[in-house]
């Protein structure tokens, strides 16, 4: 059974390709779908802060989470952590992932990062990069790039035509209105990052019922308990293993621990078939449905 990490980031300043491959081999990960780097290298987020954020977002007062999150942004949209400013890049470099896939075509896949807020023609950019072997779909980040999700509708329509999935990190307000893409594009396959953060259980029921919607369980934003809740509600056939590497979960060598989230999935109270689906089969199915 192949093990495929559906959600990781390529930032050689934090984890270069040889180091990533060594970690993948050590814990039995066969392939990783890389996302172009979109920010300066980030420090480790204190677990106490992540626990507080998770508690708020899982409660009826979840909208207060926006106030907590907004406190970490500068007026021009960058992150401010521990007194330091970390830039968010409007135009992540898709070519960096293309080069990584070219170097290790059997180990790395890629997501095409598009930003309709600043691109003159994001669909044309999609057409350019989808010709590169290894790219499997589109990544959108309306939360950090600060745009209404409806602005990505031309991208969604073209992805629906091409049977390319979209991986999206939802935001608050109009940056999280997934219906603005799902409703007009009923055949579009969407993968919601980080178990559908910030909506979590408010989204999971729709994921369970809609055959074209999925969640990944990447990121230190999550906990093992939250991941189990997502699996229980959505169903193992709708959940994809991901890591969000190289962010969070430092190992003994102070770099990324590639086994952390994999252990969460392996320990889930599911059948062996369900665990196989989450670790790799669901990703393979997502890709095999492409024309």
Secondary structure, 3 states (H helix, E strand, C coil): CCCEEEEEEECCCCCCHHHHHHHHHHHCCCEEEEEECCECCCCCCCHHHHHHHHHHHCCCCCCHHHHHHHCCECCCCCEEECCEEECECCCCCHHHHHHHHHHCCCCEEEEEECCCCCCCCHHHHHHHHHCCCCEEEEEECHHHHCCCHHHHHHHHHHHHHHCCEEEECCCCHHHHCCHHHHCCCCCCCEEEHHHHCCCCHHHHHHHHHCCCEEEECCCCCCCHHHHHHHHHHHCHHHEECCCCCCCCCECCCCCECCCHHHHHHHCCCCCHHHHHHHHHHHHHHHHHCCC
